Amino acid sequence: MKILVCITQVPDTTTRISFTGNAFNAAGVQFIINPYDEIALTRALELKETLGGSVTAITVGKPDTEANLRKALAIGADDAIRVNADATDAYFVAAQIADVAKKNGYELVLAGKESIDYNGSEVGSMIAAMLDVPFVGMASRLVVEGEKVTLDREIEGGKEILESTLPLVASAQKGMAEPRIPNMRGIMSARTKPLQVLEPAAADALTAVISYEMPPAKAACKMVPADNPALLIELLHNEAKVI
């Protein structure tokens, strides 16, 4: 089975975020593989180990993304593809990945449920629409038996179990797999695994960032004596305006 795993890099959660004008300031920022994409990658590797086949990691980005693609190779992906373009728009990114998937006949395309920087949850469903194949989002379990795929999704008050056939696009959330840490052997072999660079297919970006703004600073905490509930009610009603 040929599996394509979408990889995007995001700022490490410990990174201090800042902006220069209307652009994100990447100076000094440590980038990592999006955690949900790592879950998708690990499940793809588990499927390859039990069913055979290959796992390809793909990203849309400039050369600075190759370090994290190499990490995906170190974790266990067989090869990697970098589409040489800035990932500035979800539609554009989906169009690039769908173009590669269509040309290479991947049976299963996996992605994380969202990236932890923009939290858009758009790319997976767009890829499926462009490929005209089923899509299941936010899956916590994925099992492949022949051409049948069974997926679980957590819903309010329970669990939803879905069945589909290949080809399929799915996005992963926590529970589908436990991310793996690259070992020394994987790190060494990643240096020689193929990493192909492709020029982007023709596609328009449908959105653009106009500006970035930091959220307003938190106001100072106002303490209310425990024996004065009337004051608390007054502040919540007249000042905070939440009651």
C-alpha positions in Angstrom: 0.0 0.0 0.0 1.3 3.4 -0.9 0.7 6.0 1.8 1.3 9.7 1.6 1.7 11.7 4.8 1.3 15.5 4.9 4.0 17.2 7.0 4.0 20.8 8.0 6.4 22.6 10.3 5.2 24.8 13.1 6.9 26.9 15.8 7.8 24.9 19.0 5.3 25.6 21.7 8.0 27.1 23.9 8.9 29.7 21.2 8.3 33.3 22.0 6.1 34.6 19.1 6.7 38.1 17.6 5.9 39.9 14.4 7.7 42.4 12.2 5.2 44.6 10.4 2.6 42.3 8.8 4.9 39.3 8.8 5.7 36.5 11.3 9.2 37.0 12.7 11.0 33.6 12.2 14.3 34.8 13.6 15.4 32.6 16.4 12.3 30.4 16.2 12.7 26.6 16.6 10.5 24.8 14.2 9.2 21.2 14.7 7.0 18.8 12.9 3.3 19.5 13.6 2.5 17.1 16.5 -0.7 15.8 14.8 1.2 15.1 11.6 3.6 13.0 13.7 0.7 10.9 14.9 -0.4 10.4 11.2 3.1 9.5 10.2 3.5 6.9 13.0 0.2 5.3 12.1 1.3 5.1 8.5 4.5 3.4 9.5 2.5 0.9 11.6 0.4 0.1 8.6 3.4 -0.4 6.4 5.0 -2.7 9.0 1.9 -5.0 9.1 0.6 -4.7 5.5 3.7 -3.8 3.5 4.1 -0.9 1.1 5.7 2.4 1.4 5.4 5.7 3.3 6.2 9.1 1.7 6.3 12.3 3.6 5.4 15.5 1.8 5.6 19.2 2.6 5.0 22.4 0.8 7.8 24.8 1.8 11.1 26.4 1.1 14.5 24.7 1.9 14.3 25.6 5.6 11.6 22.8 5.9 14.0 20.1 4.8 15.3 19.5 8.3 11.9 18.4 9.5 11.4 16.3 6.4 14.7 14.6 7.3 13.3 14.0 10.8 10.3 12.3 9.2 12.7 10.1 7.3 14.6 9.4 10.5 11.3 8.3 12.1 10.8 5.8 9.3 9.4 7.3 6.1 10.9 5.7 3.0 11.2 8.9 1.0 10.2 12.5 1.1 8.9 15.2 -1.3 9.2 19.0 -0.9 7.1 21.2 -3.1 9.2 24.3 -3.5 6.8 27.0 -2.5 5.7 29.0 0.5 2.8 27.4 2.4 0.8 30.6 2.7 -2.7 29.4 1.9 -4.5 26.2 2.7 -6.1 25.8 -0.8 -2.7 26.3 -2.5 -1.1 23.7 -0.2 -3.9 21.2 -0.8 -3.7 21.7 -4.5 0.1 20.9 -4.5 -0.4 17.7 -2.4 -3.4 16.6 -4.4 -1.4 17.0 -7.6 1.4 14.8 -6.3 -1.0 12.2 -4.9 -2.9 12.0 -8.2 0.2 11.5 -10.3 1.7 8.8 -8.0 -1.4 6.8 -7.2 -1.3 6.9 -3.4 -4.1 4.8 -1.9 -4.1 6.5 1.5 -3.3 10.1 2.3 -2.9 11.0 6.0 -2.6 14.4 7.7 -2.9 15.8 11.2 -6.3 17.1 12.2 -4.9 20.6 12.2 -1.6 22.5 12.5 -1.0 23.9 15.9 -0.1 27.4 14.6 -3.2 28.3 12.5 -5.6 25.5 13.6 -7.4 25.7 10.3 -8.3 22.0 9.8 -8.8 22.7 6.1 -6.0 20.9 4.1 -7.2 17.3 4.5 -10.7 17.9 3.3 -9.6 20.0 0.4 -7.2 17.3 -0.7 -10.0 14.7 -0.7 -12.3 17.0 -2.7 -9.6 17.6 -5.3 -9.0 13.8 -5.6 -12.7 13.1 -5.5 -12.3 10.4 -2.7 -13.8 10.0 0.8 -12.5 12.0 3.7 -12.8 11.3 7.4 -11.5 14.0 9.8 -10.2 13.9 13.3 -10.0 10.1 13.5 -8.6 8.5 16.7 -8.3 5.0 15.2 -7.7 3.7 11.7 -7.6 0.0 10.7 -7.1 -1.2 7.1 -8.3 -4.7 6.1 -7.9 -5.3 2.4 -9.8 -2.4 0.7 -11.9 -1.7 3.8 -10.9 1.0 6.2 -12.5 1.4 9.7 -12.1 4.6 11.6 -13.2 5.9 15.0 -14.0 9.4 15.9 -14.7 10.8 19.3 -18.0 12.7 19.5 -19.9 14.3 22.3 -21.1 11.6 24.6 -19.6 8.7 22.7 -17.7 7.3 19.7 -18.5 7.3 16.0 -17.4 4.3 13.9 -17.1 4.8 10.2 -16.2 2.5 7.3 -14.8 3.5 3.9 -12.9 2.0 1.0 -9.5 2.9 -0.4 -8.5 5.4 -1.8 -9.1 7.6 1.2 -7.9 10.8 2.9 -8.0 11.0 6.7 -6.8 13.4 9.4 -5.5 12.1 12.7 -6.0 13.2 16.2 -4.6 11.9 19.6 -5.2 8.3 20.1 -4.5 7.0 16.6 -0.8 6.3 17.4 1.9 7.3 19.8 4.6 9.4 18.1 8.0 7.8 17.7 11.4 9.2 18.6 14.1 8.8 15.9 16.8 6.4 17.0 20.5 6.6 15.9 20.0 4.1 13.1 17.1 6.1 11.7 19.0 9.4 11.9 21.9 7.9 10.0 19.8 6.3 7.3 17.8 9.5 6.8 20.9 11.1 5.3 20.8 8.8 2.3 17.0 8.4 1.8 15.7 10.2 -1.3 14.2 13.7 -0.8 12.7 15.0 -4.1 12.2 18.7 -4.7 9.3 19.5 -7.1 8.3 22.9 -8.5 4.7 23.8 -7.6 1.7 23.0 -9.9 -0.3 25.9 -11.2 -2.8 26.9 -8.4 -4.0 30.2 -7.0 -3.9 31.2 -3.4 -7.4 32.1 -2.3 -6.5 33.9 0.9 -3.8 36.3 2.1 -2.6 37.6 5.5 -3.3 41.3 5.9 -1.7 41.7 9.3 -0.8 40.1 12.5 -1.7 41.5 16.0 -0.8 40.3 19.4 -3.7 39.8 21.8 -4.3 42.6 24.3 -2.3 42.3 27.5 -4.2 40.8 30.5 -5.5 43.4 32.9 -4.3 43.4 36.5 -6.0 41.0 38.8 -8.5 42.6 41.1 -8.9 40.9 44.5 -12.3 40.8 46.2 -12.6 40.1 50.0 -14.3 36.7 50.6 -16.8 38.3 53.0 -18.0 40.8 50.4 -19.9 38.9 47.7 -22.0 42.0 46.9 -18.9 43.7 45.6 -18.0 40.7 43.4 -21.5 40.7 41.9 -21.3 44.4 41.2 -17.9 44.1 39.5 -19.0 41.1 37.4 -22.2 43.0 36.3 -20.9 46.6 35.8 -17.2 46.2 35.0 -16.7 42.7 33.5 -20.2 42.7 32.1 -20.5 38.9 32.2 -23.7 38.7 34.3 
